[in-house]
Amino acid sequence: MDCDKTYVRMYRYLDGEITVWRRWRITRHLVKCPPCANGYDFEIELREVIATRCRDTVPDDVKRRIAEAIERACNERHAPAGDQADARRRVE
């Protein structure tokens, strides 16, 4: 495993979303490569900070507006071509 492949797979490695074989190869690379090991340590610390300090709540109004925007986007995606153009004009 090289540094580029390790970097690309780092988040899946951290989330436990890779095969045992790839996990073993990445672990072996991290043991032998201090720059990648430092990057891994940074990501672990960053996750800990986010988990312990980032506890802000999203206001209900913002949640509602996001849900409405997602619903509009889904409806536009599944609408006939003429309806999509009309929807785009309404948004603009």
ROZA-841863 format. One line per 8 residues: number of its first residue (from 1); for each residue x, y, z of N, C-alpha, C. Coordinates in pm, whole numbers, plus 50000, padded with zeros to 5 digits. Example, Ala and Ser with C-alpha at 12.3 -4.5 7.8 and 13.67 -1.06 7.14 Angstrom:
BEGIN
1	51319/49431/50780/51230/49550/50780/51320/49670/50780  51285/49775/50708/51367/49894/50714/51290/50003/50787
***
This chain:
BEGIN
1	50087/49882/50000/50000/50000/50000/50091/50123/50000  50061/50218/49912/50141/50341/49909/50064/50455/49977  50129/50570/49988/50071/50685/50059/49942/50733/49992  49941/50740/49859/49821/50787/49789/49701/50696/49815  49721/50566/49804/49611/50472/49829/49567/50478/49974  49662/50492/50065/49628/50502/50207/49544/50626/50230  49584/50738/50172/49510/50863/50190/49368/50852/50135  49354/50794/50017/49223/50780/49954/49129/50694/50040
9	49184/50594/50106/49101/50501/50183/49093/50535/50332  49157/50644/50373/49168/50677/50516/49032/50688/50585  48937/50758/50524/48808/50780/50592/48729/50652/50601  48735/50569/50497/48667/50440/50505/48736/50352/50609  48867/50365/50622/48942/50293/50725/48896/50338/50864  48888/50468/50883/48845/50522/51012/48702/50480/51046  48617/50467/50944/48477/50431/50967/48456/50279/50971  48562/50203/50951/48549/50058/50953/48473/50003/50833
17	48483/50071/50719/48405/50034/50601/48490/49968/50492  48598/49903/50530/48681/49836/50432/48701/49690/50473  48751/49614/50380/48772/49472/50407/48885/49453/50508  48887/49338/50569/48992/49305/50666/49130/49313/50599  49139/49264/50476/49265/49266/50403/49316/49409/50382  49229/49498/50334/49272/49638/50314/49304/49704/50447  49227/49674/50550/49254/49730/50683/49394/49688/50729  49428/49563/50710/49560/49513/50749/49670/49585/50670
25	49647/49604/50538/49747/49670/50455/49765/49816/50496  49658/49885/50527/49668/50024/50568/49736/50034/50704  49698/49947/50795/49762/49946/50928/49911/49926/50915  49949/49830/50831/50092/49803/50809/50161/49926/50751  50096/49995/50658/50155/50116/50600/50169/50225/50706  50066/50244/50789/50073/50348/50892/50187/50324/50990  50215/50197/51020/50325/50164/51111/50460/50202/51050  50469/50189/50919/50597/50213/50851/50614/50354/50795
33	50508/50434/50793/50514/50565/50727/50473/50676/50824  50569/50743/50887/50536/50849/50984/50448/50962/50928  50467/51011/50805/50378/51116/50757/50231/51071/50750  50206/50950/50702/50069/50899/50696/50016/50874/50838  50102/50824/50926/50060/50801/51064/50023/50932/51132  50097/51038/51103/50064/51170/51159/49929/51219/51105  49905/51197/50977/49776/51234/50918/49662/51156/50982  49686/51029/51006/49585/50945/51072/49558/50996/51214
41	49665/51025/51288/49649/51078/51425/49571/51209/51425  49599/51296/51326/49525/51421/51316/49377/51396/51295  49343/51305/51205/49202/51275/51177/49132/51219/51301  49201/51136/51378/49143/51083/51502/49116/51197/51599  49213/51287/51617/49195/51401/51708/49083/51492/51660  49075/51516/51530/48970/51600/51474/48832/51540/51501  48818/51412/51483/48691/51345/51511/48654/51357/51659  48753/51345/51746/48726/51358/51890/48679/51499/51925
49	48744/51600/51866/48704/51739/51891/48562/51762/51841  48533/51716/51722/48398/51734/51667/48295/51663/51754  48326/51543/51796/48231/51466/51877/48206/51529/52013  48306/51593/52071/48290/51646/52206/48253/51793/52212  48285/51868/52109/48264/52014/52118/48160/52070/52021  48131/52001/51918/48039/52052/51816/47899/51999/51844  47830/52065/51931/47698/52020/51972/47590/52123/51943  47615/52213/51849/47515/52313/51814/47392/52245/51753
57	47277/52303/51777/47155/52251/51718/47114/52340/51602  47051/52280/51506/47004/52354/51389/46863/52405/51419  46839/52535/51399/46705/52589/51424/46599/52517/51339  46480/52504/51394/46371/52436/51324/46341/52499/51189  46347/52633/51180/46321/52702/51055/46421/52660/50947  46546/52646/50984/46648/52606/50888/46622/52461/50843  46589/52373/50937/46557/52235/50901/46439/52230/50803  46337/52311/50829/46219/52314/50744/46256/52360/50603
65	46337/52468/50593/46375/52520/50462/46460/52420/50385  46546/52350/50453/46628/52247/50386/46540/52135/50335  46447/52088/50419/46356/51981/50378/46274/52024/50256  46226/52147/50257/46148/52198/50143/46233/52205/50017  46358/52248/50030/46447/52257/49913/46476/52118/49857  46495/52021/49944/46519/51884/49898/46395/51831/49828  46280/51855/49885/46156/51808/49824/46136/51872/49686  46162/52003/49674/46150/52071/49544/46246/52010/49443
73	46370/51986/49485/46470/51930/49394/46428/51790/49347  46374/51710/49438/46328/51576/49401/46211/51584/49305  46119/51674/49331/46003/51689/49243/46045/51737/49105  46140/51828/49099/46188/51878/48970/46259/51768/48892  46333/51686/48962/46407/51579/48897/46313/51478/48832  46198/51457/48893/46103/51357/48843/45991/51417/48759  45993/51548/48739/45888/51615/48662/45918/51605/48512  45815/51611/48427/45839/51615/48282/45924/51737/48246
81	45989/51733/48130/46084/51838/48089/46024/51977/48094  45903/51997/48046/45839/52129/48048/45820/52180/48189  45781/52092/48280/45762/52131/48420/45894/52170/48486  46004/52105/48447/46134/52138/48503/46174/52280/48466  46150/52320/48342/46184/52457/48299/46101/52557/48376  45972/52529/48398/45887/52618/48475/45938/52629/48619  45979/52518/48677/46028/52519/48815/46157/52600/48826  46244/52589/48727/46368/52665/48729/46341/52815/48724
89	46246/52855/48641/46212/52997/48631/46156/53048/48764  46077/52968/48834/46022/53010/48964/46132/53029/49067  46234/52945/49062/46346/52954/49157/46429/53078/49129  46450/53108/49002/46532/53224/48964/46457/53348/48996
***
